[in-house]
């Protein structure tokens, strides 16, 4: 399978993945894909994004340690002040 594939955007933004690609990665009708926009470079993945789950886990740890949004913002401002010329 070639690394370069040209896709055409159809009506309402529909894009069809080539059959060879769907077969290789076992992508079926109704499957959800994750699209990551890296400044105009699109990364399409069969894996679900873990960003929201990771953010929730970090939040839980910080809250358990007594951190609040306000305390984190204060710490961020203090860190920035140390590095400003």
N, C-alpha and C positions, 0 to 999 in steps of 0.2 A: 504494500500500500504506500502510495506517495505521501510525503510529508506536507505537500502543498495541495490544498483543495480550495476551489473557488465556490462560494455559496451565493445564491441569489436571494434577496429579500423579496418576498411576495406580498400580496395584499395583507394589510393589517399587521405587517412585521413578521410574518411567518417565514421561518427558515427551515429547510428540510436538510437533515443530515444524510450524507450518502449511505446507501445500504451497507456497503463494505465496512464503514465506520460503525454503524449501528450493530452489525453482526460481531465485529471484533470486540466491542466493549459491552455487548449484550444489552444494548439500550432498546427498551420496548416502549410501545405507546403507553402514555400515562406516567412514565418515569420522570422524576424531577432531576434537573441538572442545576449546578451552581454556576453563575456567570460572574466573573470578577473583571471589572473595568480598571485596567492599569494605564490610565491616561490615553485611552484610545486603542490600546492593545487588549483584546478580549481573551480571557482564559475561561474555557468551558470545561467543567469537571463533572464527572458522574458522582463524586463524593459530595455529601451535604456539607455546607459551611458550618464550622465549629466556632466561629467568632462569637456569636451570641451566647453559646454555652460557656465558653471560656471567660467572657466578660462577667457572666453571672457568678461563676466560681470565684473569680478575683474579688468581686463585690462582697460575696459572702465571707471570704477570709478577712477582708479589710473591716467589715462591720463587726465580725467576731473579735477583732483586735481593738475595737473601740474607735475606729476611724470613721469620719463622716466626710461628706463631699466638701464641706467648709474647711475641715482640717487638711484635706488633701490639696485644696486650692491654695491655702496659705503656704503649705510646704512647697508647692510648685513655684509660687511667687518668690519665696526665699531662695530657692535654688537658682532661679533666673537672675536674681539680684547679684548672687555671688559670681556669675559668669559674665555680667554686663561690664563693658569697659568703663 
